[in-house]
């Protein structure tokens, strides 16, 4: 069983993500701010991290960059979840160090497929 860390500060988005992810049988860890996400990741060493880019206390970008500085997270898939869906944003997030990018609002029918494609080595749609 994999462990997924979901870092999302919006309660509605968190509920939707849990609804989509739970049937896959993965263990889910929840963080509602950047500092909590960083501490949970360092303690639990999740297999996949779904990171809202705009988190309180510490941005998802800052958390991802701090995790990348730890050798144990160099190859951990860290997927940006963001409402930033402007042209060029995907490339910008990948250049910053995210493994992939999924725009919000998420499509509940395709989210798992998109996430798995990124985890397997793609960068997402």
Buried (B, 14 or more C-beta within 10 A) or exposed (E): EEBBBBBBBBEEBBEBBEEBBEEEEBEBBBBBBBBBBBEBBEEEEBBBBBBBBBBEBBBBBBBBBBBBEEEEBEEBBBBBBBBBEEEEBBEBBBEEBBBBBBBBEBEEEEBBEBBEBBBEEEBBB
